[in-house]
Amino acid sequence: MKRYSLADHVRILGAIAAKDIVDALRNRLTLSLLVGGVVMMLSSMVLPMLLELNDVPTVLVYDPERSVLIRGLTAHDAFRLRLVDSQEELENEVGGSFHFVLGLTIPPGFRQAQGSGGSVDIDGYAPHWADPVLVAERVAFFEAQLSQASWQTVRINVSERPIYPALDEIGQPFMFSFNFVIVILVVGLAVVPYLMIEERETHAFDVLLVSPARFFHIIVGKGLVGLFYCLVIAIALFAFNARWIVHWDVALVGFLSSALFAVLAGLLVGLAFEDAATMNMWMGVLLLFLLSPLLLEQAIHRLPGVLQAIIPWIPTTAMTRLLRMAMVAQVPATAFWTHVGTLVITALALYGVLVWRVCQLDR
């Protein structure tokens, strides 16, 4: 058997990957999957864009004394004022909002001071990514509105402590990680197997096998194609959500682990099935299993104990948690390494099965 140098391996893999990257765009099925991934990606961007276009000043208020004046302002037409029940809820909603909202905590005695003609200081909160110019504009706006409504001078002192989203709350981090993992799974888990099925049906596999390429070159080349398209999608998602990313190193780990898992699983699916119909059926079952933790996460405490014990160890749970950790103030070290370990062990297991299968077929 001919021995290949490192340069030979690189040249062969580069040629196969370049060919398959172009073929994926020519194939209607894989192109539809890529377009579907792009549409899903864009759908996650639409809500923040629409909220920003609807430029109505919005403020969240925690008012422990439940002032009638503050409650009355919730019906104002010039702005939106929404009440929350606690300081924790206020900070979680300000930090996790899809668009800029100002948070205010009404101090004790505000109700009694109404109409006194004096002055009152109110604590304000802004998300860490907010534009300082916009913050200053909204502070001035709500100072004027509250001063006029309460017949006293209101000063809003925005906290120097930036507000970050909470890890377990539904908000921008949850939606970002949810859409990110779904798109990466669709691209990595589906595009590669369909390319392999098509090459079997068109006998392109047979042509490649009589070339200098060996079977493992073909498989690795397909994997590089999957990683390439995952990278393209990830760059677009990260670019749009860059202002929310706090820890880029954690985000990179989340992407690499997600893409590697999806592509390895896709390669195994492509090797396991000979026809598209059977593959579609089992791929649907696999996707349902992998996406179930994302759909059930908010209701996990109401699930049976067995499911509560299993769900945290499913790879997609680790993927979404890692991506969310990239958007919070502090990364919990124990949870981070637990999720990384889960994905590394899963990837090594998939890689071991893949190598075994490739060695069988390469004989």
N, C-alpha and C positions, 0 to 999 in steps of 0.2 A: 504493500500500500504506500502510495506517495506521501512523503512527509512535507508538510507545509511550514513555511517560515511565518513569523508574525506579520510581515508585510503582505504575504499571500492571503492570510486570513482577513486582514483589514481590507485588502482590495476586493476580495470576493464578497465579504459582508457588505461593503459599501455599494457594490454594484447591485446586489440583491435588494438591499434596503431602498436605494434610489429608484429602482424599477417598481417596487411595490408601493412606494409613496405616490408615484404617478398613477399606477394602476388603481389605487383606492379611489382616486378622483374620477377615473374613467368608468368604474363599475357603478351601475345605478344603485345597487343595494347598499354597498359600503358608502357611497356618496350620500344616500338618503340618511344613513346612520349618522354620518358626520354633520349633515345639515340639521338633523334632529338634535344632535348635541349642541350645536350653535344656537338653535331656537330655544332650547332649555336654558342655555347660558344667558341669552338675552332676556328671557322671561324673568330671571332673577334680578336683572338690572332695571326692569321697567318700573317697579314700584318706587324705588328711591328717586328715579328720574321724574316720575309724575308728581311725587310729593314735593320735590324741589321746584317744579314748574308752578305748582299751586302755592305761590309765595305768600301764604297767610301767616302772620306772626303767631307762634304757638308757644304756650307756657304751661308747664305742669306745676301744680301748687299743692304743697302739704300744709294744711291749716288745722293745727290741733284743736283750736277753739271753735272751728266751724262757723266762721263769721258769715252773717247774712249778706254782707256786702260782697265778700268773695264769691259766695254761691251765686249771687245775682249776676256777676260778671261772666259766668259760664254761658250766658245767652247772648253775649255781645256779638255784633256783626263784624266789627273791625278786626277782631282777632279770635283765636281759640284759647280758651282757658279750661283746663281739665283738672279735677281734683284727684288726689291719690290719698291712700289711707295711712301711709307711714313714710318716714324718712328713707328707709331702705327701698321701698317701692319707688320713691321719687328718683333716687340715684340709679336704680336698675333701669328705669324707663328712659331717663335722660341719656345714660350711657349706651343703651341698646337700641335707641331709636334709629329708624331708617333715614331720617332727615334731622336738621337742627331743631331742637327744642330747648328752651330755657327752663331751668328748674328753680322754684322759689320755695323757701320755708318761711311761713308767716310767724313772726315772733309773738310771744305772750304779750297781752295788753294791746294788741293792734286794734281789736274791736272797741275797747274803751277809749282809745285815743282818736277815734274817727271824729272829724269835725272840730278838732281842738286847734287847728291851725299850726300845730307844732311840726316836728319832723320824726321820722321813724326809719330805722335801718333794717333792711331785709336781706337775708343770706341768699345768694344766687349760685347756680351751678350750671356748668356748660360741659359738653362732651370733650374729650381730649383732642379730637380731630377738628374742632370748630375753628373757623376763621376768626381771628381776633377782631377784625373790622366788623364782621356780622354780629359778633357777640356784643360789641359796643353799641351798634345800632339798635339791637333788640332790647338791651338794657335801658337805653334812653327812651325807647318807645314805651316800654312797660312802666318805667318810672313816671312818665307823663300820664299814662292811663290810670295808674293806681293813685297818683297824687290828685288827679281831677275827681276820681270817684270817692276818695276818702276825705277830701278837704284838708289835706295835710301834705307836707313835703315827704315824699318817699325816695329813699336812696337804696339802690340795689348794689350790694357788695359781692361781686362774683368771687367765689372761692379760688384761691391759687392752686388748690388740689384738683387736678383734672379728673373728670368722672369717666370711668371705664365700664364696659358692659359686664354683667355677671355671667359666669360660665354656664349656668344651668337655666337661664331665663330665655324665653322665646323673644328673639330680636334679630338684629342684623347678623351677629355671629351664628345663630342657629340657622337662619335662612341661607347664609353664605356656605356654611359647611354642608348643609343638606343638598343644595344644588351642585356644589363642587363634586361631592362624592358620586351623586347620580350621573353627572355628565362624564366623569372619569370612568365609571363602571361601564356606561354605554359604549364609550369609545374604545377603551382597552379590552373589555370583555367580549365585544361583538365584532368590531372591525377586523381583528386578526383572524378569528375563526372563519369568517365569511371569505376572506382572501384565500385561506387554505382550501376551503370547499371548492371555490371557483377554480383554483389551479388544478385540483384533482379532476374536476369535470372537464376542463379544457386540455388535460394532460400536460399542462405546463410543468407540473412536478416531475414527470418523466423526462422532459427535455432538460430540466435543471440537473437531474441526477446523472445524465450522461455528459454533463459539462464538468469542469474541474471542481465544481461545488459538491460538497458532501451534504448528507441529510441535515446534520447539525447546523451547517451554514444557512440552510434554508429556514430552519426554525428560529435561529438567532436573528436572522434578517427580518423575519416577520415580527419578532419581538421588538426590534429597533423601530419598525414602522409604527407599532402601537405606542411606544414611548414617545415617538416624534409627535404624533397627533395629540397625545395626552399633554405634551409640553406646550403645543400651540394653544390648546384650550386653556390650560392653566395660566399661561402668560396673559391672555385676555382677561380671565377672571381676576387675577391678582392686580392687573393694571387698573381695572375699574374699581376694585375694592381696596386700593392701596392706602387710602386715608384711614381705614379701620384697622390695618395690620400694625400691631405693636412689636411683635417678635418675629422678624423675618426668618430667623434660623429655625424656629419651630414650624413656621409655615412651609419652609422648604422640606423639612423632615416629613410633614404631613403629606405634601404633594408626592415626594419620592416614594414613600411607603404605599400610598394609595395607587399610584401608577404602576409600581412594580407588582403589587398584588393583582391588580386588574389584568395586566398583560400576561403574567404567568398563568393565571386562571384561564384567560382566553386561549393561550397556546395549548393548554391541556384539553380544553373543550374542542379545539380544532383537531387535535390528534385522536380524540376519543370517538368521534362520529364521522361517518363516511358520507352522509347525505344531510341536506339542509333541513328537511322536515323533522327528523329525529333530533337534530341539534337544536332547532328552535324550541321544541317541547322541553327539553332538559335545561336549556338556557333560561327559559321562563321560570322554571322551578328554582334554579340557582339564584336568579335575580330576586325572586320573591323572598327567598330565605335571607339574602344579603340586605335587602331593603327593609325587611320587617322591623329590625331594631330602630331604624330611623322613624318609621311611622308610629311605633308603639312607645317611643321614649317618654313622651309626656304623660303616658298612662301606665308607666312601668310599675308604680306602686300598687296598682289595682290588679296586676297580673298574678297568676299562681307563683308560688315560691320557686318552683323549678325553672320557669321562664325568667324570673328575676335573676337567678343565678347564672343562666346561660347567656343572656343577651349581652352583658358587658364583655364577654370573651369573643363575640363575633367580630371579625375584622373591621366591618364597616362602622361599628361602634367606636373602635379605636381611631379610625380615620377621622370621623367627625369631631371627636373630642380633641384630637391633636390640632385640627384646623381652628377650632374654637379657642383653644389655649393661646393661639397666636394673636388673638384679638382682645385678651383680658390683661389686667394690670400686672399680675404676678402668675407665673406658671407653677402649678403645684408639682414639685419634683417627683414625688412618689407616683402620682397618677401618670405623669408624662412618661417615666421609664416603664411603667406597667404597660401602657398602650404601645410604646415602641417595641417592648419585648414581645407582646402579642403579635404584632405585625412581622417582626423579624422571624419568629418561630414559624408563623404561618407561611411566610415567603420561602424559608428554608425547606419546609415540608413540600411545598409545591415544586420548588426547584429540584428536590431529590426525586420526586415522582417523574418530573419532566425529563431529567437526565436518564433515568432508568428506561423510560419509554423511547427516548431518542436513540439510546444505545441498542435497544431491541430492533428498531426500524432501520438503523444505520448499518446493520450487519449485511 
